Amino acid sequence: MILAATDPYASRTERDSAIVMRQEPVVHGDGHYVDVLAEAQLQAYEQDGFLVLDGLFESREVDGWLAEIERLMHAPDIRAREEAIREKGSDAVRSIFRVHALSPMLARVMRDPRVTDIARQLLGSEVYIHQSRANLKPGFKGKEFYWHSDFETWHIEDGMPAMRAVSCSILLTENTACNGPLMLIPGSHRQFVSCVGRTPDAHYKDSLRRQEYGVPDPISLQLLAEQGGIRAVTGRPGTVVFFDCNTMHASAGNLSPWPRANLFTVYNSVENRLATPRYGLAPRPEHVATRETFEPL
C-alpha cells in the first residue's frame, strides 16, 4: 500500500495499517556536531535505535532526584495539576509531566551536558526540550505502557515534521526484569508503522493513561519483533537510555513490590520545531508538547 506522497508518515486515516521505510538519517550530520560518543557507540545507536550507558550518573545524584520526584508526587498542589497523570482506575500517580518547569533541580538535570551533548551529537544540531516527565510504577500498582512509536504520536498529534528527536531515560531506581522495565525492539526505528483509527478530540486525556489510538497492529508488531527481537533494559540507578523517537517500545506492569522510577526527557532538534497537528486536531497542551519556546539548551 502506498501512502500519500505529501506525507510519508500518514497514519490514523481510513487506510489499512502499513509499514513505511524511514526517510531520514538516524544519526544526523554523521555524528560530527559534537564529539562525545565513540564511533562504536554511534554505530550501535544507528543499528539498534537505542544506546544504554551504565553509570552515567552517580548514586548520590540520583538519590537527590528521586527524593525530589517523591516530593512532587505527594505534594497536594502538584497532584491537583493537569501534569499529574493517575493510573486508570486508581489514585496512584503514573506520570508527572513538564517536571523541568515544576522543579529547578530537575531542570538542571535535563540541561546537564552529560546528556544534552549526546542529544546534540545524535541530532546534529542544538536541541530544546519537547517533553519531560517522571515515569512512576509503584509496586503492585504500576500499569503497562503498550507498544508504540513516540514519533507516530508526535507527528500526528503535535505536528512534529521529521524523525529528529531522541528520548533520554535516566533510571532512578533499580530496573529489573520484575518491575516493568523499558522494552525496545532493536532495528524498529528504521520502519514507520502507519496505524489505523481516527484520533478523537483531546485524545491525550486518555492516551496518557492508556493509549488506544496510534498503537501498531499485531501483525506489524510481530514482524518487527521477529526481525529484531525484544530487549528489556535493566540496570542500576544512574544508567541512562537514549532511544530514537521512532523506536518501538513498551513496558509491562509492575507486579513486584519494588517501585520503578525513571526521569524522562525528549530532546528535539531546533530545526524540527512543531508545526500544525495533522487532520485538524487541536494542539495538545504545553505540558505534553512544548510550543511556547524553542530556546536551545
C-alpha positions in Angstrom: 0.0 0.0 0.0 1.3 3.5 -0.9 0.7 6.3 1.5 0.1 9.9 0.4 3.1 11.5 -1.2 2.6 14.7 0.7 3.2 12.9 4.0 5.4 9.8 4.0 4.3 9.2 7.6 0.5 9.4 7.2 -1.3 7.5 9.9 -4.7 7.1 11.6 -6.7 7.5 8.4 -9.3 5.3 6.7 -6.4 3.3 5.2 -5.2 0.0 6.5 -2.1 -0.3 8.5 1.2 -0.2 6.6 5.0 -0.3 7.2 7.0 2.5 5.6 10.7 2.9 5.3 12.3 5.7 7.3 13.0 8.8 5.2 15.8 10.5 7.2 19.1 9.5 8.9 19.3 8.0 12.4 22.5 9.9 13.4 22.3 13.3 11.9 25.3 15.1 10.5 27.3 11.9 10.7 27.7 12.4 14.4 30.2 15.2 14.0 28.2 18.1 15.5 29.9 17.4 18.9 32.3 14.7 19.9 31.1 12.8 23.0 30.1 9.3 21.9 32.7 6.9 20.4 32.3 5.7 16.9 31.3 2.2 18.1 28.5 3.8 20.3 27.2 5.8 17.3 27.2 2.7 15.2 25.3 0.7 17.9 22.7 3.5 18.1 22.3 3.7 14.4 21.9 -0.1 14.1 19.6 -0.7 17.1 17.8 2.6 17.6 18.9 2.9 21.2 22.0 3.1 23.4 22.4 2.1 27.1 25.0 3.9 29.1 25.7 2.3 32.5 26.6 4.6 35.4 26.5 7.9 33.6 25.3 9.5 36.8 26.5 8.8 40.4 24.2 7.3 43.0 24.4 10.4 45.2 23.0 12.5 42.4 20.2 10.0 41.6 19.1 9.8 45.2 18.5 13.5 45.3 16.5 13.5 42.1 14.4 10.5 43.3 13.7 12.4 46.5 12.6 15.4 44.6 10.2 13.4 42.4 8.7 11.8 45.5 8.2 15.3 46.9 6.4 16.3 43.8 4.3 13.1 43.8 3.0 13.7 47.2 2.6 17.5 47.1 -1.2 18.3 47.0 -0.7 21.3 44.7 1.2 19.1 42.2 -1.3 16.2 42.4 -4.1 18.6 41.6 -2.4 19.9 38.4 -3.1 18.5 34.9 0.5 17.5 34.7 -0.1 14.7 37.2 -1.4 11.7 35.4 -3.1 8.9 37.5 -3.4 5.3 36.7 -6.6 4.2 35.2 -9.0 3.1 38.0 -6.5 4.2 40.7 -5.3 7.2 42.5 -1.7 6.2 42.1 0.4 8.8 40.1 1.5 7.3 36.8 3.5 10.2 35.4 4.2 13.8 36.2 4.7 15.9 33.0 6.8 19.0 32.4 8.9 18.4 35.5 11.6 20.7 34.1 9.1 23.6 34.7 7.9 22.3 38.1 11.3 21.7 39.7 14.5 23.8 39.2 16.5 20.8 40.4 15.2 18.5 37.7 15.5 21.3 35.1 19.3 21.3 35.9 19.5 17.6 35.3 17.9 17.9 31.8 20.4 20.7 30.9 23.4 18.7 32.1 26.0 18.4 29.3 26.4 14.7 30.1 23.0 14.2 28.4 22.5 17.3 26.3 25.8 16.9 24.4 24.8 13.3 23.5 21.4 14.5 22.2 23.2 17.3 20.2 25.6 14.7 18.7 22.8 12.3 17.7 20.5 15.1 16.3 23.3 17.1 14.6 22.1 20.4 16.0 21.2 22.4 19.0 18.2 21.0 21.0 15.3 22.0 23.1 13.0 20.1 25.5 9.9 18.9 23.6 8.6 17.0 26.6 9.7 16.0 30.1 8.2 13.7 32.7 8.8 11.4 35.7 7.5 7.9 34.9 6.5 6.1 38.1 5.5 2.5 38.6 4.6 1.8 42.2 4.9 -1.7 43.4 1.9 -3.9 42.6 0.0 -0.9 41.1 2.1 0.3 38.2 0.4 -0.5 34.9 1.8 -1.2 31.5 2.6 1.1 28.6 1.6 -0.6 25.4 3.8 -0.9 22.3 4.1 2.4 20.3 6.4 4.7 18.4 6.6 8.1 20.0 7.1 9.8 16.7 3.8 8.5 15.3 2.0 10.3 18.1 4.2 13.4 17.9 3.8 13.6 14.2 0.0 13.2 14.2 -1.0 15.0 17.4 1.8 17.6 17.7 2.8 18.2 14.1 6.5 17.1 14.5 7.8 17.1 10.9 10.6 14.6 11.0 12.3 11.8 13.0 14.9 14.2 14.5 14.2 13.8 18.2 15.6 11.5 20.9 14.3 10.3 24.2 16.6 10.1 27.3 15.5 8.0 30.2 17.5 8.2 33.5 17.0 5.2 35.7 16.3 6.4 39.3 15.6 3.0 40.8 16.9 -0.4 40.0 15.1 -1.5 36.8 14.8 -5.3 37.0 13.0 -8.0 34.9 10.3 -8.0 37.5 9.2 -4.3 37.9 8.2 -3.4 34.4 11.4 -2.2 32.7 11.5 -0.5 29.3 11.4 -2.9 26.4 12.6 -2.0 22.9 12.6 -3.7 19.5 16.1 -3.3 18.0 16.0 -2.0 14.4 12.4 -1.0 14.6 13.3 2.7 14.2 14.1 2.1 10.5 10.5 1.5 9.7 7.4 3.6 10.4 4.2 1.7 11.3 1.1 3.6 10.0 -1.7 2.9 12.4 -5.5 2.7 11.9 -8.3 4.6 13.5 -9.1 8.3 13.6 -7.9 10.3 16.6 -10.6 11.5 19.0 -10.5 15.1 20.2 -8.5 15.7 23.3 -7.1 12.2 22.9 -4.2 13.0 25.3 -6.5 12.9 28.3 -7.0 9.2 27.8 -3.8 8.2 26.0 -1.5 9.3 28.8 -3.2 6.8 31.0 -3.9 4.1 28.4 -3.2 4.6 24.7 -5.7 3.1 22.2 -5.1 5.1 19.1 -1.7 5.3 17.5 -0.8 1.8 18.5 0.6 -0.7 15.9 -1.4 -3.6 14.7 -0.4 -7.1 15.9 0.9 -8.3 12.5 3.3 -5.3 12.1 4.5 -5.7 15.7 5.1 -9.4 15.2 7.1 -8.7 12.0 9.3 -6.1 13.7 9.9 -8.3 16.8 10.8 -11.3 14.6 13.3 -9.2 12.7 14.9 -7.5 15.7 13.9 -9.4 18.8 12.9 -7.6 22.1 15.4 -6.1 24.5 14.4 -5.4 28.1 16.6 -2.6 29.6 17.6 -3.5 33.2 20.1 -1.6 35.2 21.2 0.2 38.3 20.2 3.7 39.2 22.2 6.2 37.2 22.0 4.2 34.0 20.8 6.2 31.0 19.0 5.0 27.9 18.8 7.1 24.7 16.4 5.9 22.1 15.3 7.2 18.8 11.9 8.8 18.5 10.7 6.0 16.2 12.0 3.0 18.1 9.1 0.8 19.0 8.9 0.4 22.8 6.7 -0.6 25.7 6.8 -1.8 29.3 4.9 -4.4 31.3 3.0 -3.7 34.5 4.9 -3.8 37.8 3.8 -7.0 39.7 6.7 -6.8 42.1 6.7 -5.0 45.4 9.6 -2.8 44.3 8.8 0.6 42.6 10.3 1.7 39.3 11.0 5.3 38.6 12.7 7.0 35.6 13.3 10.6 34.7 12.4 11.1 31.0 13.3 13.9 28.6 12.6 14.3 24.9 15.2 16.4 23.1 14.1 17.7 19.7 16.3 19.5 17.1 15.7 23.2 16.9 15.4 22.5 13.1 12.5 20.2 13.7 10.1 22.5 15.5 6.4 21.6 15.8 4.0 22.6 13.0 0.3 22.2 12.8 -1.1 18.9 14.1 -2.5 16.6 11.4 -6.1 16.3 10.4 -7.4 19.4 12.1 -6.5 18.2 15.6 -6.2 20.9 18.2 -2.6 21.3 19.6 -2.0 19.4 22.8 -1.3 21.4 25.9 2.1 22.8 26.7 2.9 20.2 29.4 2.6 17.5 26.8 4.3 19.2 23.8 6.3 22.4 24.1 5.3 25.2 21.8 5.9 28.4 23.9 9.7 28.4 23.4 12.2 26.5 21.2 15.1 28.1 23.0 18.3 25.9 22.6 19.6 24.3 25.8 
